[in-house]
Amino acid sequence: MKPVWLLLISVCSATIGQICFKKGVFATGEITLKESVIGDLFRLVLNPFVFSGLVFYVISTILWLVALSKTSLSFVYPFASLVFVLVMLSARFVFLEPVPLLRYMGIAMICLGFLLSSLA
């Protein structure tokens, strides 16, 4: 598999991981880590969404490492910025979170930066 495909799957996997994390903490409620830190962490990890998010992050990391072994870090690293874009869009369309115009402008700049760095 070519590094670009590995990186895109890695980015999508990390994005899905973030969506799972949000669904998991939404289901478990606010985390304070004040009283029973171990209990809170244990409860989080046992949440199916949080656990799934961790699995997606492991998959993303493995694919990222495989891509790094095939090409340069300066080519690979800009793909990390795509996670910001996809997570923000997921927040808007999956969780119906409001996204201010200024944030959309920031995401557009990230996309422009990614495009420019990929053309170099």
Stockholm file with secondary structure:
# STOCKHOLM 1.0

chainA/1-120         MKPVWLLLISVCSATIGQICFKKGVFATGEITLKESVIGDLFRLVLNPFVFSGLVFYVISTILWLVALSKTSLSFVYPFASLVFVLVMLSARFVFLEPVPLLRYMGIAMICLGFLLSSLA
#=GR chainA/1-120 SS CCHHHHHHHHHHHHHHHHHHHHHHHHHHCCCCCSSCHHHHHHHHHHSHHHHHHHHHHHHHHHHHHHHHHHSCHHHHGGGHHHHHHHHHHHHHHTSCCCCCHHHHHHHHHHHHHHHHHHHC
#=GC SS_cons         CCHHHHHHHHHHHHHHHHHHHHHHHHHHCCCCCSSCHHHHHHHHHHSHHHHHHHHHHHHHHHHHHHHHHHSCHHHHGGGHHHHHHHHHHHHHHTSCCCCCHHHHHHHHHHHHHHHHHHHC
//
